[in-house]
Amino acid sequence: MNRVRAVFEKKDRAKYISHLDLNRCMLRIFRRSGLPIWYTEGYNPHPYYAFALALSLGFESSCEILDFNITDDEMSMEEIRDRLNEVMPEGMKIISVKPQRKKITEIAKAEYAVSLETADPEKLLADVKALMASDEILIEKKTKRGFKTVNIKPDTEIVKCSANDSALEIIMRLPAGTQTNYNPSLFLDSLKNAGSQPFSVKKICRTGILRADNKAFE
């Protein structure tokens, strides 16, 4: 059995496919591709596949990770990639296919490119700097037991923040994985509440899934 890890992009219209619908979509993709996917054993066998991280509805991504197993040990990674791409829907494309090496539990962070439209990007840039200079950034996070107040400041990293004529472009890293996950929308909500410059979200794209040392998870 060949354990495979595919990296795919999900952009344009595909960003409106929910995580639940993405599971159904991938099931159809596997069937149409004709790949010898390994099925689980038991009373109700089904193709085994798993996504590393769920992606919020409306977010784009250039680095989604999909794990699955192939029963044909002789099939090349290139053939697997090409057969999947032949039946992928609009806005989704397999970028690479490699053997699985790292465990999903090694995922620690996700990197996002955020584009904010505003009338005064320089003023919004100042708001971001002021928020990051504050002692804490408190948000209300939903949990299985309700809502709790969390300080996301220690775990929020602004890699780059720059203003152009009509927008503010932010590259940020947030915790992601099996233990803690922060959505960039939490930071943006705090920015709206703390800042003075109004803005609207033009685009959010997940650009990296990282290990604790900031190296790409593969």
Secondary structure as UniProt FT lines:
FT   STRAND          2..10
FT   HELIX           12..16
FT   HELIX           19..33
FT   STRAND          49..51
FT   TURN            57..58
FT   STRAND          60..70
FT   TURN            73..74
FT   HELIX           77..85
FT   TURN            86..87
FT   TURN            90..91
FT   STRAND          92..99
FT   HELIX           104..106
FT   STRAND          109..117
FT   HELIX           121..133
FT   STRAND          138..143
FT   TURN            144..145
FT   STRAND          146..151
FT   HELIX           153..155
FT   STRAND          157..163
FT   STRAND          167..175
FT   HELIX           184..194
FT   STRAND          200..210
FT   TURN            212..213
//
